[in-house]
Amino acid sequence: MTFLRSFAILLFLGQSITAFSQQTIPFVMCYEDRQLLPYFVGSGKQVPKENPGVSIEVLRILDQERPEIAISFRREPWKRCLALLETGDVSGVIASYKVNRHEIGKYPMEGDAPDESRAFEITRYCLYTKTSSNFAWNGASFENEVALPVAIPLGYSIADLFETNEIKITDVNSSDRGFFLLKNERVSGTATLCESGGQILAQNEEYFDIKENKIPLRTKGSYLLISHQFYEQHTDISQQLWTGIVSINQRIYQEIYQRYVNE
């Protein structure tokens, strides 16, 4: 009887350990609640089930290929996403590199610099102005002064380029809002991701008198920025997530990207 009781206890413990080992680790991704084509589709709190955007599709593939984690999504204003990352209430965001963001999360690094080989994607920022404007970026500096500020989505890292050059900026809640203000001549220009700006121009005939500056303001990597809390608890998995993104990008990123661009 004692033997049977001991055997039953061992069997129960074994099943419990197996079940525990099979539990997935939650990873909460926060991303902007405003449309940013082709990366994020739709606005508001809801995550589209179909055609959610390039970045979300990549993350869903990553979720399928990493059974030890369960990726879920949360949509918030961009600055709110960063604040939630700092407190550990979300696990990750997709963000460009800024030195002060080391305070709120962990980048994939190579020495003292971000490891571009493990970037989520390489992004470009562009300046948009009215076709009649001579305000421009020549690759090193801005040409011609402007009286009105430049509209930039709140929290976008490109703002520092304008601040360094003593050009006033006005924060907007989305790239679309920046183009609206520019169309109505309430700002001198707007700056956003080139791919997003290009799609806004292509899809809105009323912006026929807005042009894209030929030279990008900046080209830089965007990274999966992981909260310090998640990284400290799951360092190996964090490294595997960065590596997994590279694998997906090499295999299928362009196919996904072109599908959205050609729609």
N, C-alpha and C positions, 0 to 999 in steps of 0.2 A: 504493500500500500504506500509506504514511504517512497519507494522507488518510483511508483506511478505519479505520485504528487510532485516529486522533484522533476520528473520528465516533463510533466505538464507545464511547470513553471519555466523550465528552460525553453520549451517550445514557444510559450507566450512571449518571453523575452526576445527570442530570435525573431519572431514575427514583428515585434515592436521596433526592433533595431532596423529590420529591413524596410518597414514602412517609413520610419524616420529618414532613412538614407535616401528614400525615393521622393521625399518632399522637395518641391521646387522652391527656389529662393526668389521672392518677389523683387522686381526691378521696375520702379515707377519712372517713366519718362515724362517730363514736362515740356510742352512746346507751345508756341505762340497761338493765342486764340484768334488771330487775324490771318486771313489768307496770304500766303507768300508763295506764289507760283514759281516754279513747279514743285517746290519742296513740300509745302503744306497747302492742302485744298480745303476750302470752306472756312467760315468764321464761326465763332462761338465755342461753347463747351463741348459740343458733340464731335466725336472722331468718326469720320465717314467709314462705313464698312467696306465700300468699294472706291477705288481711285482716291485714296487719302492724300496722295502726294509722294514724290520720290523718296524723301527721307523716311517717311513712315513705312513705306513698302520695304525698304532695306531693313528697318528694325523688325518688321514682322517676319522677314526671312531669318534674321538673326535669332529671333525667338524660337522659330521652328527648328533651327539647327543646333540650339543650345538647350537641351532638355532639362538641364539642371536649374535653369532660371525661367521665370514667367514674367514677360514684359507686359506692362499695362501702360496706358497713356492718360495724361491729364493735361487739359488745355487751360492756360492762364495768360494774362498779360505778361509780356516778356520780362519786365522787371520783377514781377511776382514770381516767375519761374526761378529766377536767380536767387531771390530771397528764400524760397522753399528749398533750394539746393543747399544753401548755406546752413539751414537748420537741420538738414537731413530728412525733411518731410517728403522730398522726392529724391530719386537715386541718380538721375542724370538729365542733362540737357545737351543740345547741340549748340556749340558756341565757338566763335572765333577766339583767337588767343589774345589775352590781355594779361599783363603781369599781375595786376591787382586781383585777378580772378583766382590766383593761387590760394587766396584766402578762403574761397568758398568751395573749391573743388580740386580735383586731380586730373591733369592732362596726361596723355601719353608723352613722355619726355625722352629726349636723347641728349644727355648731359644737361646743360642749362637752357636748352631750347626745345620747343615742341617738336615732336617727331613727325614731320610731314608725311613720311611713308605710312603712318598710321592715322592720317587725317580721315575724317568721315567723308569730306568732299573738299575740293578746292573751289573757293568762291571769289567772285570779283565784285567790287563796288563801283557803280557808275554815277556820274553827275548828269542830270537832266535839266535842260533850260528851254525857254521859248526859242523858236527858230530865229527870231529877230535879235536875240541876245548875243553879245560878244563875250560874256562871262564864260570862261573855259579853264580846263586843267590841262597843262602841257606835259605832264608826267613828272614835273619837279615842283611846280608852283602854280598858283591860280593867276590867270590873266584878267585884268580889268576889275575894278572895284564895283561893288554892288551896294545899293541902298537898303534893300530888303534882306531879311535873313534867308537861310536855306533850310528847307524842311527835311527832317531826318526822323525816322521811326524811333521812338523812345527806347533807349538802351543799346542802340546799334553802335558798335565800336568805331565806325568811320567818323563819328562825331568829333573825335579828338583831332583829326586832320584839319577840320575847319577851325576848331578852337585854337590850335597851334598857329594857324595863319590869321588869327584875329578876325574871323568871319562869323558873324552872328548866326546862330541856329535857332530854329523853333522845333520843339518836340511835337510829333504827331503820333497817333495811335496805330497807324498802318501806312504801308507804301501807297495804297490807293488814296488816302487822305492827302499825302504829299503832292500827288499829281493833281488832285482837285484844287488845292491851293495854288499850285503853279498855273493851272489853266485859268484861274480867276485872278491872276497877277497879284496874289497876296504874299508871295515869296519870290525870290529871284531864281530859285532852283530847288531841286529836290535830289537827294542821294539815297540810293538803296542798292540791293543786289542787282547786278546787271541782268541776270536771267529773269528775275521777277519784273523788273522795270520794262524789259523788252516785251514780255507777255502782256503787261498792262497796256502798252502802246498798241500792240497788235490787236487787242480785243476791244479797244475803245476808240472809235472813229473820231470822237469829239476832241481827242488829243492830237489831232493832225498837225498842230502848230508847236508841238513839243519835240525836241531832238535829244538824242543820246550823245554825250561827249565821246569822241572816238577813242580816247585813251582812258582806260579804267583808272579810277582813283587809287585803287589798291587791289592786289591779288594776294589772297592768304588762305590758309587752311581753316576749315571748321572741324571741330573735334567733338567726340563724345566726352564731355566733361562730367566726371563722376564725383558724387558727393564724398567728402572725407569720411563720413560715417560708413557708407557702403564699402569704400575702398579698404578701410582699416579692418572691417569684418570679413571681407571677401577679396583679398588682394589677388589671388590666383585667378579667380573668375573675372575680375576687372581686366586683367591682362589678356585673358582669353576673349573677352568682348571686343577689345581693340583689335586683336588679331583677326577675329571673326569678321569684323567689318571690312578689313582689307581683303579678305578672301571673297566676300560677296561683291565688293566693288570691282575686283578683277574679273569676276565671272559674269556679272549680270547688270551692273550699274548703268552702263551706257544704254542697254536695251530698255531698261525702265525709264531712264531719262528721256530718251527719244520718243517714247510712247506719249509722254505728257507734252513735250514740245510740239509734236506733230498733230495733237488733237485739235 
